[in-house]
Amino acid sequence: MKRKIGLLLLGLIFIAVGLALGETQEIFQKATIICMECIGLGG
Amino acid sequence: MRLLYRHMAQLGFFILQNPFFKNFFSGEIYQGNLKHVCTPGLNCYACPAAAFSCPIGAAQMFFAGARHSISLYVTGFLLTVGVIFGKFICGFVCPMGFLQDLLYKIKTPKLILRLRYLRYIKYFVLVGFVVLLPMIFSNPTFCAYICPSGTIFGAVPLLAVHDFLHDYIGLQFVIKAVIAIGIVVISVFVLRIFCRVLCPLGAIYSLLNGVAILHMKCDAEKCISCKNCFNACHIKIRPKIEPNHPECFRCGKCTSACKQKALKISL
C-alpha cells in the first residue's frame, strides 16, 4: 500500500509541477489545430 | 449482464470523450478549454469530435519539441490514472478498445491467442516510437506512422470533408492506412490485437496493473479450481494465479464465468 500511495503522490506532484510550468497551454495549442503529422499527412 | 454494463460504460465514455459529433460534418476541430486536459484513453486530438487531448500525442509533442523534454503533466497524469485504475481504462474508457470490442462481436470463428512474445512489442513501441524517435527526428513518430486512432477517428473524417488535405496524402499516410486496415480486419478474429501488441498507452497501464488500487482478487477459500475463468478468457490468462496480470484489460468474462463468485474487483 505504501508503494501505491508513493506512486500516486509522485503522479500528483508531477501534475502540479507540469501545470505550474504551463505545459497544458502547449498541449492546448497543439490539440486545437489540424496537426498534419499527427494524422499521417504530409510525408 | 456484467458484459453489457461494460459496453454501456464504453459507449458512455466514448460519447463523453467525443461529444462534438457535428464537427464530423463541418471538419472543424473543437478549440475549447477542455483540450488543456488529457484523456486517459487513446483518443486522437485531431478527431473533430474530440473534447480532450491524447496523452500519447501530447507526450510525443514534448519529446519532439525544441527542448526534447519529458512532460511532467502527462507523465503525472498517466501515473496517477494508472495507479488508481490500471487496465480498467483499457477495458472501460479507451475508444480504440471499444472499437476493437465491437469488431470482435462480428460473428466469425475466433482465434484465441495468448501472444506470449508478441505482447512485448508494445514496450518497444513505447520506448522507440513515443520517446526515442521523436527526440531524434523531432517528429511525433507514433502518431505519424502507426496510430490507428489518428487514422480512423482523425484522418478519415477530415479527409472526407477537406479536399485540400488530399494533396498531402503520401507514403506516410499509406503506411498508416495499411496498419489501420490490418488492425480492423484482425480485430474481427483476434481480441484486441492493437491493445495487446502495439498500444504504447496499454504498455504503460500494463506496467501499472499489478500495483493499481482498483484490482482483482481471487478468494482462495471459494475457488474450486474449476477453470471456468481460464476457459472464459479470450487472452488465456489464469485469473486464479495472476488476477492482476499485465495483459488483463478487465473485460469481466472471468468474473461472470465464476459460479463460486471467487473473483472480485476490490480496492
Boltz contact constraints between the chains, C-beta under 6 A:
constraints:
  - contact:
      token1: [A, 4]
      token2: [B, 83]
      max_distance: 6.0
  - contact:
      token1: [A, 4]
      token2: [B, 211]
      max_distance: 6.0
  - contact:
      token1: [A, 4]
      token2: [B, 213]
      max_distance: 6.0
  - contact:
      token1: [A, 7]
      token2: [B, 83]
      max_distance: 6.0
  - contact:
      token1: [A, 8]
      token2: [B, 83]
      max_distance: 6.0
  - contact:
      token1: [A, 11]
      token2: [B, 76]
      max_distance: 6.0
  - contact:
      token1: [A, 11]
      token2: [B, 79]
      max_distance: 6.0
  - contact:
      token1: [A, 11]
      token2: [B, 80]
      max_distance: 6.0
  - contact:
      token1: [A, 12]
      token2: [B, 80]
      max_distance: 6.0
  - contact:
      token1: [A, 14]
      token2: [B, 72]
      max_distance: 6.0
  - contact:
      token1: [A, 14]
      token2: [B, 75]
      max_distance: 6.0
  - contact:
      token1: [A, 14]
      token2: [B, 76]
      max_distance: 6.0
  - contact:
      token1: [A, 15]
      token2: [B, 73]
      max_distance: 6.0
  - contact:
      token1: [A, 15]
      token2: [B, 76]
      max_distance: 6.0
  - contact:
      token1: [A, 15]
      token2: [B, 77]
      max_distance: 6.0
  - contact:
      token1: [A, 17]
      token2: [B, 72]
      max_distance: 6.0
  - contact:
      token1: [A, 18]
      token2: [B, 72]
      max_distance: 6.0
  - contact:
      token1: [A, 18]
      token2: [B, 73]
      max_distance: 6.0
  - contact:
      token1: [A, 18]
      token2: [B, 76]
      max_distance: 6.0
  - contact:
      token1: [A, 23]
      token2: [B, 71]
      max_distance: 6.0
  - contact:
      token1: [A, 23]
      token2: [B, 73]
      max_distance: 6.0
  - contact:
      token1: [A, 24]
      token2: [B, 36]
      max_distance: 6.0
  - contact:
      token1: [A, 27]
      token2: [B, 53]
      max_distance: 6.0
  - contact:
      token1: [A, 27]
      token2: [B, 58]
      max_distance: 6.0
  - contact:
      token1: [A, 28]
      token2: [B, 35]
      max_distance: 6.0
  - contact:
      token1: [A, 28]
      token2: [B, 36]
      max_distance: 6.0
  - contact:
      token1: [A, 30]
      token2: [B, 61]
      max_distance: 6.0
  - contact:
      token1: [A, 31]
      token2: [B, 35]
      max_distance: 6.0
  - contact:
      token1: [A, 31]
      token2: [B, 45]
      max_distance: 6.0
  - contact:
      token1: [A, 31]
      token2: [B, 53]
      max_distance: 6.0
  - contact:
      token1: [A, 32]
      token2: [B, 31]
      max_distance: 6.0
  - contact:
      token1: [A, 32]
      token2: [B, 35]
      max_distance: 6.0
  - contact:
      token1: [A, 35]
      token2: [B, 46]
      max_distance: 6.0
  - contact:
      token1: [A, 37]
      token2: [B, 140]
      max_distance: 6.0
  - contact:
      token1: [A, 37]
      token2: [B, 144]
      max_distance: 6.0
  - contact:
      token1: [A, 38]
      token2: [B, 46]
      max_distance: 6.0
  - contact:
      token1: [A, 38]
      token2: [B, 57]
      max_distance: 6.0
  - contact:
      token1: [A, 38]
      token2: [B, 140]
      max_distance: 6.0
  - contact:
      token1: [A, 38]
      token2: [B, 143]
      max_distance: 6.0
  - contact:
      token1: [A, 38]
      token2: [B, 150]
      max_distance: 6.0
  - contact:
      token1: [A, 39]
      token2: [B, 46]
      max_distance: 6.0
  - contact:
      token1: [A, 39]
      token2: [B, 150]
      max_distance: 6.0
  - contact:
      token1: [A, 39]
      token2: [B, 154]
      max_distance: 6.0
  - contact:
      token1: [A, 39]
      token2: [B, 155]
      max_distance: 6.0
  - contact:
      token1: [A, 40]
      token2: [B, 144]
      max_distance: 6.0
  - contact:
      token1: [A, 40]
      token2: [B, 155]
      max_distance: 6.0
  - contact:
      token1: [A, 40]
      token2: [B, 172]
      max_distance: 6.0
  - contact:
      token1: [A, 40]
      token2: [B, 173]
      max_distance: 6.0
  - contact:
      token1: [A, 40]
      token2: [B, 176]
      max_distance: 6.0
  - contact:
      token1: [A, 41]
      token2: [B, 168]
      max_distance: 6.0
  - contact:
      token1: [A, 41]
      token2: [B, 173]
      max_distance: 6.0
  - contact:
      token1: [A, 42]
      token2: [B, 168]
      max_distance: 6.0
  - contact:
      token1: [A, 43]
      token2: [B, 170]
      max_distance: 6.0
  - contact:
      token1: [A, 43]
      token2: [B, 172]
      max_distance: 6.0
